[in-house]
Amino acid sequence: MQTNADEPHYLLVTQSLLRDRDLDLRNNYEERQYRAYYPARLPDRHAIEVGGALYPIRDPGLPVLALVPFALAGRLGVMMEMSLLGAALAWQLFLLLRDLGFRRRAALLAVALAALSHPVLTYTTQIYPSIAAALLFTIALRLMAGEGAARAWRIAGASALLGLLPWLTVRTWPIVIGTGLVLGGSVVLRGRWRAAHRAARAGPLELAAAIVPSGLLLGGLVFYHWSLFGVALPNAGYFLIREQQQVAGSPLVGGWGMFFS
């Protein structure tokens, strides 16, 4: 069965990185290097022309994540990776529920229902960044919910994972902003509580742990798109591509689409 929708475009970016060591997709599209997983001619090119080169609008996280599996076994290798990520997501969801105090049987039932239904089960059979993004987000939640020693390291880990999400897909921005505010707010409130009770303070360190990792990663994403398109905007390709200008410029359409996605 051939790939569909955005799947061949993600794989083509991976293919270009492996074969050409670049992100210019012009020769990859023109030579139809995607025929192994999309026999027909692709009806469109998910790329923007910049100075004669065609750079992908797709976010770079998934193509990079797929490099080793694709190099080893092509599309099949990436499909296997998606299945493994789905299994890891189910395991992390189970651990999260256990961390939150749910009984083992209830946690197993909830995870089984989630993992064996749409959208989790569906995305384990397709090549999209959603499963990887869900896995990173779940691990970030576990780090945020933890207590005890090394709290600053857990905050830094959660911050880094949140900063990685937009590298995978633009659709994670509401999650990044909302969870980032929760993470930063919890650090500030915890610092004020410690000050009021004259407890040992690690407020500045924890606040830096919450801001610096995600800030560096998001700044790197801005630099990545600036280097490709000359626009200092994360996920800039989606706002530059002509076919998507109407969606990007219409909050009533784009906002609801992102919410349901």
Secondary structure, 3 states (H helix, E strand, C coil): CCCCCCHHHHHHHHHHHHHCCCCCCHHHHHCCCCCCCCCCCCCCCCEEEECCEEEECCCCHHHHHCHHHHHHHHHHHHHHHHHHHHHHHHHHHHHHHHHCCCCHHHHHHHHHHHHCCCCHHHHCCCCCCHHHHHHHHHHHHHHHHCCCCCHHHHHHHHHHHHHHHHHHCHHHHHHHHHHHHHHHHHHHHHHHHHHHCCCCCCHHHHHHHHHHHHHHHHHHHHHHHHHHHCCCCCCCHHHHCHHHHHHHCCHHHHHHHHHHC
